[in-house]
């Protein structure tokens, strides 16, 4: 690990300009290009000397002897920690797109997260990963029983994470298709829905065993076993769902970057997304995402992992920018963008934090 380094203002400016130029062009950067494109107010020879100092410090390197310089992971790290501020313009653009496009109340959890991921990937140009809210504290918000036909009903359970669990249930006995009987059955199901919602709201699905079915009128007793079994099955199914679920968007966006032109690199990223989500989840949702680091100039809940800082090998040519979203200061999930280390970090950091803030506002408003 390279030791901390102190740069003078000129060297900082040259490093900043080198990173910006390389991010823009994806080509090794020479002193003439910096002198031409940026107002450095120094000669190309002075720029070359500053770049040489930065190279000796491990902040830049030459991919070929005759080529210009390219930022190292260490150079990007110093750039992120000391030389930039998140773009307020990008943050406002992301918030405006999310607020103007998504509907907190009318959409399901999946639709809300998928819509947010699509907007973020389009605006950032990077792969977007949003973790589904964790289920350990999820409770019942509403239960509805809907008649499908004379022999089947649909039970839908809305959880406080906005996720909906549904199951088709066979009625305990055959019913005639007489219109009046079906109307009576629909009324019964409405009463049952109200009963279940009233007594189970705010409780985990597994609390079904504690429900006092004796409060249910005698005429509805024939439904008890059917409903107990159905809710128990939903509870077990909910527990079995992987807590590492992601909503993913923008694979096409990131594959347009020249760093991912090789098939092997693409396959490694796709395999990570498809087969190693548990490892990826622990990386984007670990505890230190929620803790502000006083030594971090960003002093925010955004975490940036650059190149070799990523413990997962397929990501060591990438940068990962992550932030948490939550409810009442409690974390529910994370928002991340994954792209090449040649990333416009000031935009990515601002976009990710704006998306996380939007989702936190949404969950605080509707849960």
C-alpha positions in Angstrom: 0.0 0.0 0.0 1.3 3.4 -1.0 2.1 5.9 1.7 0.1 9.1 2.0 1.4 11.9 -0.2 1.1 15.7 0.0 0.9 17.5 -3.4 1.4 21.2 -3.9 -1.4 23.2 -5.7 0.3 22.9 -9.1 0.6 19.1 -8.8 -3.0 18.8 -7.6 -4.2 20.8 -10.6 -2.2 18.7 -13.0 -3.5 15.5 -11.5 -7.1 16.8 -11.6 -6.7 17.8 -15.3 -5.1 14.5 -16.2 -7.9 12.5 -14.7 -10.6 14.7 -16.3 -8.8 14.4 -19.7 -8.5 10.6 -19.5 -12.1 10.2 -18.4 -13.2 12.2 -21.4 -11.0 10.6 -24.1 -10.0 7.2 -22.7 -6.6 7.9 -24.2 -3.2 8.3 -22.4 -2.7 12.0 -21.5 0.3 14.0 -22.6 1.5 17.4 -21.4 0.6 19.2 -24.7 -3.0 18.0 -24.4 -3.3 19.3 -20.9 -1.7 22.7 -21.8 -4.1 22.9 -24.8 -7.3 21.8 -23.1 -6.9 23.2 -19.6 -6.0 26.7 -18.3 -2.9 25.5 -16.3 -1.0 28.8 -16.9 2.3 26.8 -17.1 4.4 25.5 -20.0 4.3 22.0 -21.3 7.7 21.4 -19.9 6.5 22.3 -16.4 3.5 20.1 -16.9 5.7 17.2 -17.9 7.8 17.7 -14.7 4.7 17.7 -12.6 3.4 14.6 -14.3 6.8 12.9 -13.7 6.5 13.7 -9.9 2.9 12.3 -9.9 4.2 9.1 -11.7 7.0 8.6 -9.2 4.4 9.0 -6.4 2.3 6.2 -8.0 -0.6 8.4 -9.0 0.0 8.1 -12.7 1.6 5.5 -15.0 2.6 5.0 -18.6 0.9 2.0 -20.3 3.7 2.2 -23.0 7.1 3.9 -23.0 6.1 6.4 -25.7 2.6 7.0 -24.4 1.2 9.6 -22.2 0.1 9.0 -18.6 -3.0 7.2 -17.2 -4.3 7.6 -13.6 -3.7 4.7 -11.3 -6.2 3.4 -8.7 -4.2 5.5 -6.1 -4.5 8.5 -8.4 -8.2 8.1 -8.7 -8.5 7.7 -4.9 -6.7 11.0 -4.2 -8.8 12.7 -6.9 -12.0 11.4 -5.3 -11.0 12.2 -1.7 -9.4 15.6 -2.2 -9.9 17.2 -5.6 -13.7 17.1 -6.4 -17.1 17.9 -5.0 -20.3 16.0 -6.0 -22.1 17.8 -8.9 -25.2 19.6 -7.6 -26.5 19.9 -11.2 -26.5 16.1 -11.6 -28.1 15.6 -8.2 -30.9 18.0 -9.2 -31.3 16.3 -12.6 -31.6 12.8 -11.0 -34.0 14.0 -8.3 -36.1 15.8 -11.0 -36.3 12.7 -13.2 -37.2 10.4 -10.3 -39.8 12.8 -8.9 -41.4 13.5 -12.2 -41.5 9.9 -13.5 -42.1 7.6 -10.5 -45.3 7.2 -8.4 -44.8 6.4 -4.8 -48.4 5.5 -4.0 -49.5 3.8 -7.3 -46.6 1.6 -7.9 -45.5 -1.7 -6.5 -42.1 -2.1 -4.8 -40.6 -3.8 -7.8 -41.9 -1.1 -10.2 -40.6 1.7 -8.0 -37.1 0.2 -7.7 -37.0 -0.9 -11.3 -38.0 2.6 -12.4 -35.4 4.2 -10.2 -32.7 1.8 -11.5 -33.5 2.6 -15.1 -33.4 6.3 -14.6 -30.2 6.2 -12.7 -28.4 3.9 -15.3 -29.6 6.2 -18.1 -28.4 9.4 -16.5 -25.2 8.0 -15.1 -24.2 5.8 -18.1 -23.2 3.0 -15.7 -24.7 -0.3 -14.5 -27.1 0.3 -11.6 -27.7 -2.1 -8.7 -30.5 -1.5 -6.1 -30.9 -4.0 -3.4 -34.5 -5.0 -2.4 -35.4 -4.0 1.1 -34.4 -6.5 3.7 -37.2 -8.7 5.0 -36.1 -9.4 8.6 -38.4 -6.6 10.0 -41.1 -6.6 7.3 -44.6 -6.6 8.6 -48.1 -6.9 7.2 -49.7 -3.7 5.8 -52.9 -5.0 4.2 -54.6 -8.3 3.3 -57.1 -8.7 0.5 -59.2 -11.7 -0.6 -60.6 -11.5 -4.2 -63.0 -13.9 -5.8 -61.6 -15.4 -9.0 -64.4 -17.8 -9.8 -66.8 -20.1 -7.9 -64.0 -22.3 -6.7 -60.9 -20.1 -6.2 -59.9 -16.9 -4.5 -56.8 -14.8 -4.7 -55.1 -13.8 -1.4 -52.8 -10.8 -1.7 -50.7 -9.6 1.3 -49.1 -6.2 1.1 -46.0 -5.9 3.3 -44.7 -2.6 4.7 -41.8 -2.9 2.3 -44.4 -2.4 -0.5 -43.8 -6.0 -1.7 -46.9 -8.0 -2.5 -47.1 -11.7 -1.8 -50.0 -13.5 -3.6 -51.5 -17.0 -3.6 -54.5 -18.7 -5.3 -56.6 -20.6 -2.8 -59.1 -23.3 -3.5 -62.4 -22.7 -1.6 -63.2 -25.4 1.0 -66.4 -26.5 -0.9 -67.8 -26.1 -4.3 -70.1 -23.1 -4.8 -72.8 -22.8 -7.5 -72.3 -20.1 -10.1 -75.6 -18.4 -9.1 -75.1 -14.7 -9.3 -76.7 -14.1 -5.8 -74.4 -16.7 -4.2 -71.3 -15.2 -5.8 -72.4 -11.7 -4.6 -72.8 -13.1 -1.0 -69.4 -14.8 -1.3 -67.7 -11.6 -2.3 -69.2 -9.8 0.7 -67.9 -12.6 2.9 -64.4 -12.2 1.5 -64.5 -8.5 2.1 -65.4 -9.1 5.7 -62.6 -11.7 6.0 -60.1 -9.3 4.4 -61.0 -6.6 6.9 -60.8 -9.1 9.8 -57.3 -10.3 8.8 -56.0 -6.8 8.1 -57.3 -5.4 11.4 -55.8 -8.2 13.5 -52.5 -8.7 11.6 -51.5 -5.2 10.5 -48.1 -4.4 11.8 -47.3 -8.0 12.6 -44.9 -10.3 10.8 -46.5 -13.0 8.6 -45.2 -15.7 11.0 -47.5 -14.2 13.7 -50.4 -15.9 12.1 -50.3 -18.6 14.9 -51.1 -15.9 17.5 -54.3 -14.7 15.7 -57.4 -15.3 17.8 -59.7 -16.9 15.3 -62.3 -17.1 17.9 -63.2 -13.5 17.2 -64.4 -14.5 13.8 -68.1 -15.0 13.5 -69.4 -18.6 13.4 -70.6 -18.3 9.8 -67.0 -17.7 8.7 -65.4 -20.6 10.7 -65.2 -22.8 7.6 -62.5 -20.6 6.2 -60.2 -20.8 9.2 -58.1 -23.8 8.2 -57.8 -22.7 4.6 -56.6 -19.2 5.6 -54.2 -20.5 8.2 -52.6 -22.8 5.8 -52.4 -20.2 3.0 -50.8 -17.5 5.2 -48.4 -20.0 6.7 -47.3 -21.0 3.2 -46.8 -17.3 2.3 -44.8 -16.8 5.4 -42.5 -19.7 4.7 -42.1 -18.6 1.1 -41.2 -15.1 2.2 -38.6 -16.4 4.6 -37.1 -18.6 1.8 -36.6 -15.7 -0.6 -33.0 -14.7 -0.9 -32.1 -11.5 0.9 -29.6 -10.7 -1.7 -32.0 -9.8 -4.4 -31.0 -6.9 -6.7 -32.8 -4.8 -9.3 -30.3 -4.4 -12.1 -30.4 -1.9 -15.0 -27.9 -0.5 -17.5 -25.8 -3.5 -18.5 -25.9 -2.2 -22.1 -24.9 1.3 -20.9 -21.7 0.1 -19.3 -20.8 -2.3 -22.1 -20.4 0.6 -24.4 -17.4 1.7 -22.4 -14.1 0.7 -24.1 -12.8 -1.0 -20.9 -15.5 -3.7 -21.4 -14.8 -4.4 -25.1 -13.3 -7.9 -24.3 -15.8 -10.8 -24.0 -14.0 -12.2 -21.0 -14.4 -9.1 -19.0 -18.1 -8.9 -19.8 -18.6 -12.6 -18.9 -17.0 -12.0 -15.5 -19.3 -9.2 -14.7 -22.4 -11.1 -15.9 -21.4 -14.2 -13.8 -21.0 -12.0 -10.8 -24.5 -10.6 -11.2 -26.1 -13.9 -11.9 -24.2 -16.4 -9.6 -22.5 -14.5 -6.9 -25.1 -12.0 -5.6 -24.5 -12.9 -2.0 -20.9 -11.7 -2.2 -21.9 -8.6 -4.1 -24.6 -7.8 -1.6 -22.2 -8.0 1.3 -19.9 -5.5 -0.6 -22.6 -2.9 -1.2 -24.6 -3.3 2.0 -22.0 -3.7 4.8 -22.2 -1.8 8.0 -19.7 0.9 7.2 -22.0 2.2 4.5 -24.1 3.8 7.3 -21.2 5.4 9.2 -19.8 8.8 8.3 -16.0 8.7 8.3 -14.7 12.0 9.8 -11.5 11.6 7.8 -13.4 11.4 4.5 -13.7 14.8 2.9 -17.1 13.7 1.4 -18.3 13.2 5.0 -21.4 11.4 3.7 -22.8 7.9 3.5 -21.5 7.3 0.0 -18.8 4.7 -0.4 -16.5 4.6 -3.4 -14.4 1.5 -4.1 -11.8 1.9 -6.9 -10.2 -0.9 -8.9 -8.0 -3.1 -6.6 -9.9 -1.8 -3.5 -12.7 -4.1 -4.6 -12.3 -7.5 -3.0 -14.2 -9.3 -5.8 -11.8 -10.1 -8.7 -14.3 -9.4 -11.5 -14.7 -5.9 -10.2 -11.0 -5.0 -9.9 -11.1 -3.2 -13.2 -14.2 -1.3 -12.0 -15.3 1.4 -9.7 -18.3 0.9 -7.4 -20.2 3.9 -5.9 -22.8 3.0 -3.2 -25.1 4.7 -0.8 -27.8 3.4 1.5 -31.5 4.2 1.5 -33.7 3.7 4.6 -36.6 4.6 6.8 -36.3 6.7 9.9 -32.5 6.4 9.9 -32.7 2.6 9.7 -31.0 1.2 6.5 -33.3 -0.8 4.2 -31.1 -1.3 1.1 -28.5 0.3 -1.1 -28.1 2.1 -4.4 -25.0 1.5 -6.4 -23.5 2.2 -9.8 -20.7 0.0 -11.3 -18.5 1.3 -14.1 -14.9 1.5 -15.2 -12.4 3.1 -13.0 -12.3 5.8 -15.7 -15.5 7.2 -14.2 -16.8 10.8 -13.8 -16.8 10.4 -10.0 -18.3 13.8 -9.2 -21.3 12.9 -11.3 -21.6 9.3 -10.1 -21.4 10.2 -6.4 -24.0 12.9 -6.8 -26.4 10.7 -8.8 -26.2 7.8 -6.4 -26.8 9.9 -3.3 -29.7 11.7 -5.0 -31.3 8.4 -5.8 -30.7 7.1 -2.3 -32.3 10.2 -0.8 -35.3 9.9 -3.1 -35.9 6.3 -2.1 -35.5 7.2 1.6 -38.1 9.9 1.2 -40.4 7.5 -0.6 -40.2 4.8 2.0 -40.6 7.4 4.8 -43.7 8.8 3.1 -45.5 5.6 2.2 -44.6 3.0 4.9 
